[in-house]
């Protein structure tokens, strides 16, 4: 579990590719202070497991599903990356609940300055992801917890303060660059609960709508 508050910017030291898998070695400092084999560290918002480390770097493996769903396959030695260690019990949730389980990627379509802020317009690769994005809600972009300013049929907008730009790789991002997106966990679970049916009920009702007026009445919604 993470909060979307980036602890430091690391630098890719080595990227070892074998088909749809990767081994990433990242130069870092702060996240290595208490690191152990098996710890979770998010790289650009992707929860990965530490498989090896030394005094100045750590290594993590990327499996095929993560390779397909994120922008980690684009990383090269020298690239900067956002790093965050898993949340400790009793710590402060400065951002929002982030799992490090990426829903997919998006592309920055526009970047403009608005006084002291920089406003990004982002288009998800799969626009169906926008059903989980709500104005004034939370979303993680490359692991950074951000508040959604606007949502349209194809894009959403976030406004980023100077401190966040200074402390994350979002400062490097330009129109056309890909970013990892993780929507708020609440939306995903609400959708699952609304659509779920017990196996017996599913067999009896066939493939019809899971949400009916009678269901809502029986459960006190109407």
N, C-alpha and C positions, 0 to 999 in steps of 0.2 A: 504494500500500500504506500502511495506517495501523496504529495500535496500540490505538486506543480510549482513549487518554489525552488528554482534552480540554485544549487549550492556552488557550482563553479563551472567554468568552461574548460573542457579537456581538449587534447589534440590527438588525432589518430596517429599512432606510431606505425602500425602495421595492419594490413587487411589481407587475410588469407582466404581465398575463395576456392571452393570445391563444389562445382555444380550449384544447386540452389541452397548452399550452406556457406557460412562465413565464420571465421574466428577473428574477432576484433581485439586489437591491443591498443589501449588508450593511455596516454600520458596524463597524469592527474596529480593532485596533491591533497586537497582537503578530504576527498572521499576515501583516501587510503589511510586516514588517520587510525581507524579501528577495523580495517577490512579483514575479512576471513573468507576462506574458500567456502562457497555456497551462499554468500551474501547476495542480496539483490541490489543492483544499481541500474537506474534508468538512463539509457543513452538516447537522447532526442525523444524522450518520452516512452521508450520501449523498455519494459522490464526484462533485464537479462541477469544471468547468474554468473558470478565470478568463479572462473575455473583455475585461475593462476594469477599471481601478482608478485611484484618486487617493490623496491623502495620508491619507484617513480612511475609505475604503470600497473594496469590490471588487464586481464584477458577474459573475454566472454564469447560464448558460442551463439550463433544465430541459426535457428532451424528453418526448414523450408517454408513453413507457414508464415513465420515472421519475415522471411526474405521476400515473400510475395506481397504481404500486406503493408509493408513499411518502406521508407526511403533509405534504409540502412544499406541496401545493395549498391547505392550510389556513392557510398563513402570511399574516400581515397586517403592515403597517408598525407598528413598535413592539414586535413579538414578539421575545423573546430566543431565540437559537439557539446550539447547541454548535458550536465550530469547531476543526478540527485540520488542520494541513498534512500533506502526504504525508511518509512516513518517509524520513529521509536514511540512506544507507548508512553503517554504522558507529555508528548511534545505538543507544540502549537500547530493547528491546522491553518496556516496563513493563506492557503489557496483554497482548494476543494479536494474532495476524495478522488484520487486518480489511481487507477489500477496498473497502468503501464501496459494495458491490453489495447492495442491500436485497432480502431475500426476501419481505417483505410487512410489513404493519402489525399491531399488536396494540392491545388496550385494557387500561388499568389497571383491574382489578376491585376491588382492595383496597389500602389503604396503612395500615400500623400501625407504631407505634414499639415497638422492643424494646431497652430500655436505651439504648445510644449509637447504635444503628442504626435505619434505617427499612426496613421490609420491604414490598416490592411484590409483589402477585400479578397476573400479566399473562396475558391470554387472546389467543392469535394469532387473526387474522381467519380464517385457514385452519388448523384444528387439525392438519392433516397435517404442518405445519412442526415439530411437537413430536417427530417421529421423529429430528430432528437435535439435539434438546436433551437433554443428559445431566446428571444430578446431578454436581456438582463440575466440570462442563465450563464452557466459556466461551460467552457470547453478548453481542452488542453491542446495546444499547438506546438509541436516538437517538444512536448513535455512541459510547456509553460502554461500555468493556470491563467486564463484570461476571461473577461466578461464580454459576452456578446452584445454588441450595440444595435445591430440590425440583421434581419434575415429576409432574403428574397426567395424567389422560386429556384434560383441556381447558385446563389452565393450567400455568405454571411460576412459581417464586418466586425472587426475588433479594433479598439483604440488602445495604444500601448504607451505607457508613460516612459520618460527618459531613463529612470532607474532600471526598468525591466530591459530596455534596449541595451543599456550598459552591461548588464549582468548576464545576458543570454546571447545566443547566436542569431536571434531575430534581427539584431542590428545588421547582420550580413545579408539578410534575405531581400531579394529583389523580385519584381514581376517575372513570372515564369518558373520560379524556384518551387520545388515540391516540399511539402511539409507533412509530418505525421499528425493525424487527428484522432483524438479520443473524446467522445461525447460523454456527458454526465451519466454516471452509472444509474441514476434514478430513472431516467427515461427508458433505458433498456429493460430494466426489471419491470417497470409498469407495463410496457408493451407485452412482455412475456406473460405476466399475470393475466392481462386482459384477454390474451389469445389462448391461454392454456385450457384444455378440457381433460377431465379424467378419461382414461382409455375407453371405459364402458359408454360414457356419454358421447364420445367422439364417434364410436362405432354406430350408435343409435341415430345420431343426427347427420351422419354423412359429412359431406364437404360444405355444408351451408355456413352462413355467417356465425361466428362464435359470440357476437354481441347482438342480442335481440332485445326488443322492448319487454318481453316477458322476463328475460333474465334480469334486466335492470329493475323491474317491478318487484320480483322475488327477493332481490337483495337490497331493497329500500332506496334505490336511486330515483325512482319516479313514483 
